[in-house]
Amino acid sequence: MLGALNKIQIHMKCKLCYNDKELKNSHIIPEFFYKPLYDEKHRFNVIPLSEDQKFRYEQKGLRERLLCGDCENKLSKWEDYVRRIFYGGKEILITNGNPIKIEGIDYAKFKLFQLSLLWRASVSKLDFFKDVSLGPHEEKIRQMLLNEKPGSRFKYPCFFIMVLMEKNKVLDDFIYPPNTMKIEGHRTYRFIFGGGFWIYFVSSHTQMLNTSKISEFFLNEEGRLLIPLRPADKIEFFINLAKDVVKYNKHKNGP
C-alpha cells in the first residue's frame, strides 16, 4: 500500500515538458558545485539563516522531484558542458587578468544552462529558493528551455563575479540562498555558488542594457565571457555575513 502511494507521489506532471511521467529527484544547483563543500564523510555544513536554526550536515545538494528523465537528460547535457569549463576537460581559451577572459564557449549551451538554473529555482518549492519568483517570465523561460532557444545576450542576461578569499583562493566552497535586488532599474536575482555571484536580470526591457557598462560581462553570441574578480573583504555582503556569523556564535555559546 505504502509503495503504491509513493509511486503516485513521484509519477506527476514534469515541470518542463508537462508530460505525466515518473519524476527524478532533480538538483536545482548542479551537484558538481557542491563538491568543494564536502568533507571526508561526503557531508557539507549548512549555515543557519537565523538564530532559531542550527548548524547541520547534508549528504547531497538540494534536490526536488521536478523533471522527468528526458528533461533531466536535456538539462544534464548543458550542466556537463559548464562543468568541463569550470573544472577542466573542455578546450577553451582562458586569458588570466582582471577580468578573466574566456573565449570559445558554446553560447547556446552555456546560456541555456544559466537559464535552466534560474527557472528551476523559480519552480522549486524548497525554502532555500523562496525569494526567486519569476512571474510571467517563468513560462517564457520554460519555452526557451523546452525548445532549446537561448535568445540574445540581452534576453534574461546573467553575469558572473568571481570572489577571492585570502591568498587569492576562489570562494568555491560556499553556497547561499538567492535573493532579489534592483540594478539600474531592473529586477535581478543574485545566486552565490561556484566561486562567486551569478546575477540574473529579469525584466521586459533588458535590451536597454546594451548601453550599460555591465553588458560587457554578459556572455556574447561569439562565445566570449569576461569574469571580473573581487576580494571578499571588499564586498559588503561578505563583511556583513562575517559579522552575522560571529554574532550567531556568541549567541550559541553564551557569554
C-alpha positions in Angstrom: 0.0 0.0 0.0 2.7 2.5 1.0 4.7 1.5 -2.1 1.8 2.4 -4.3 1.3 5.7 -2.6 5.0 6.6 -3.1 4.7 5.7 -6.7 1.7 8.1 -7.1 3.7 10.9 -5.4 6.5 10.8 -8.0 4.5 10.0 -11.1 3.4 13.5 -11.8 3.5 16.3 -14.4 7.0 17.2 -15.4 7.6 20.9 -14.8 9.4 21.4 -18.1 7.6 19.3 -20.7 4.2 19.0 -18.8 4.0 15.2 -19.5 2.8 12.9 -16.8 5.9 10.8 -16.1 7.9 9.5 -13.2 9.9 12.4 -11.8 13.5 12.3 -10.9 15.0 13.8 -7.7 16.4 16.8 -9.6 19.1 19.1 -8.4 18.4 22.9 -8.5 22.0 23.8 -8.3 24.1 21.1 -10.1 25.8 18.6 -7.8 29.3 19.4 -9.1 29.1 22.9 -7.5 28.6 21.2 -4.1 31.8 19.0 -4.4 34.2 21.6 -2.9 31.9 21.8 0.2 32.1 18.1 1.1 34.2 16.8 4.0 35.9 13.4 4.2 32.5 11.8 5.0 30.9 13.4 2.0 28.9 15.9 4.1 28.7 19.7 3.9 27.8 22.2 6.6 24.6 24.2 6.2 25.0 27.7 7.7 21.9 28.7 9.7 20.0 31.6 8.3 18.5 32.8 11.6 19.2 32.4 15.3 16.5 29.7 15.8 18.2 27.4 13.3 21.1 25.1 14.0 24.2 24.1 12.1 23.5 20.8 10.3 25.1 18.4 7.8 23.8 17.3 4.5 25.0 14.4 2.3 23.6 15.7 -1.0 22.9 19.1 -2.6 19.3 20.4 -2.5 17.0 18.2 -4.7 13.4 18.1 -5.6 11.1 16.0 -7.8 10.7 18.3 -10.7 11.7 16.7 -14.0 11.1 13.6 -16.0 14.1 11.5 -17.2 14.0 13.0 -20.7 14.1 16.6 -19.4 16.6 15.7 -16.8 18.9 14.4 -19.6 18.3 17.6 -21.6 19.5 19.8 -18.7 22.3 17.4 -17.8 24.0 18.0 -21.2 24.2 21.7 -20.5 25.4 21.1 -17.0 28.1 18.7 -18.2 29.3 21.3 -20.7 29.6 24.0 -18.0 31.2 21.6 -15.5 34.0 20.9 -18.0 34.6 24.6 -18.5 34.8 25.2 -14.7 36.7 22.1 -13.8 38.7 21.2 -16.8 38.4 18.9 -19.8 37.0 21.4 -22.2 39.2 23.1 -24.9 38.6 26.8 -24.5 40.9 29.8 -24.4 41.4 31.4 -21.0 43.3 34.7 -20.5 44.2 35.5 -16.9 43.8 39.0 -15.6 41.1 41.1 -14.1 38.7 40.4 -15.7 39.4 36.9 -16.7 38.6 36.4 -20.4 37.2 33.1 -21.7 36.8 32.5 -25.4 35.4 29.7 -27.5 32.3 29.0 -25.3 29.3 27.4 -27.0 26.9 30.2 -26.5 23.7 28.2 -26.6 24.8 25.5 -24.2 26.2 28.0 -21.6 23.2 30.4 -21.8 20.7 27.6 -21.6 22.5 26.3 -18.5 22.2 29.7 -16.9 18.5 29.9 -17.8 17.8 26.4 -16.5 19.2 27.2 -13.1 17.2 30.4 -12.7 14.0 28.7 -13.9 14.4 25.6 -11.6 14.9 28.0 -8.6 11.6 29.7 -9.5 9.5 26.5 -9.9 11.1 24.9 -6.8 9.1 24.7 -3.6 12.2 24.5 -1.4 12.5 27.2 1.2 16.1 27.8 0.1 14.8 29.3 -3.2 11.7 31.1 -1.8 12.9 34.6 -3.0 13.0 33.5 -6.6 9.6 34.1 -8.3 9.7 34.9 -12.0 6.0 35.5 -12.5 5.2 35.6 -16.3 8.9 35.2 -17.1 8.8 31.7 -15.7 6.7 30.4 -18.6 8.8 32.3 -21.2 12.0 30.8 -19.9 10.3 27.3 -19.8 9.5 27.6 -23.5 13.1 28.8 -24.3 14.5 25.7 -22.4 12.0 23.3 -23.9 12.7 24.5 -27.5 16.5 25.0 -26.8 16.3 28.7 -27.8 18.8 30.7 -25.7 17.7 34.1 -27.0 20.1 37.0 -27.5 22.7 38.1 -25.0 20.2 40.7 -23.6 17.4 38.2 -23.1 17.5 37.4 -19.4 21.2 38.1 -19.3 23.5 36.9 -16.5 26.9 38.0 -15.4 29.3 36.2 -13.0 31.6 37.9 -10.5 34.4 35.6 -9.1 35.0 36.2 -5.4 38.5 35.8 -4.0 39.4 34.9 -0.4 42.8 35.2 1.3 45.8 34.3 -0.9 43.6 34.6 -4.0 41.7 31.4 -3.2 38.4 31.3 -5.1 35.3 31.1 -3.0 34.1 27.8 -4.4 33.1 26.2 -1.0 30.2 28.4 -0.3 26.5 28.3 -1.4 23.9 30.8 -0.1 20.2 31.3 -0.8 19.5 33.6 -3.8 17.9 37.0 -3.2 16.4 39.7 -5.3 17.5 43.3 -5.7 17.3 46.2 -8.2 20.2 47.2 -10.5 19.9 50.1 -12.9 16.1 49.8 -12.7 15.9 46.1 -13.4 14.9 43.3 -11.1 17.8 41.0 -10.6 18.3 37.7 -8.7 21.7 37.1 -7.1 22.9 33.5 -6.6 26.1 32.5 -4.8 27.7 29.3 -5.8 30.6 28.1 -8.0 33.1 30.7 -6.7 31.0 33.8 -6.7 27.9 35.8 -7.7 25.6 34.9 -10.6 23.4 37.9 -11.2 20.4 37.5 -13.5 18.5 40.4 -15.0 14.7 39.6 -15.3 12.6 42.3 -16.8 10.8 43.1 -20.1 13.3 45.9 -21.0 16.7 44.3 -20.6 17.6 45.3 -24.2 18.2 48.7 -22.7 21.3 47.3 -21.0 23.1 47.4 -24.4 24.4 50.9 -23.4 25.4 49.8 -19.8 28.9 49.0 -18.8 27.5 45.9 -17.2 26.7 44.4 -20.6 30.4 43.8 -21.4 30.3 41.0 -18.8 27.4 39.1 -20.4 28.3 36.0 -22.4 28.0 37.1 -26.0 27.0 35.2 -29.1 30.6 34.9 -30.2 31.3 32.8 -27.1 33.3 35.4 -25.1 32.8 35.8 -21.4 34.5 38.3 -19.1 34.6 37.5 -15.4 35.6 40.3 -13.0 37.5 39.4 -9.8 36.7 40.9 -6.4 38.2 40.2 -3.0 35.6 39.2 -0.4 36.8 41.7 2.2 35.8 44.5 -0.2 32.2 43.2 -0.7 29.6 44.5 1.7 27.6 41.2 1.6 30.6 39.2 3.0 31.5 41.8 5.5 28.0 41.7 6.9 27.8 37.9 6.7 31.0 37.6 8.8 29.5 39.9 11.4 26.3 37.8 11.5 28.3 34.5 11.9 30.3 36.0 14.8 27.1 37.2 16.4 25.4 33.8 15.9 28.4 32.0 17.5 28.3 34.4 20.5 24.6 33.8 21.0 25.0 30.0 20.6 28.0 29.7 23.0 26.7 32.2 25.5 28.7 34.9 27.4 
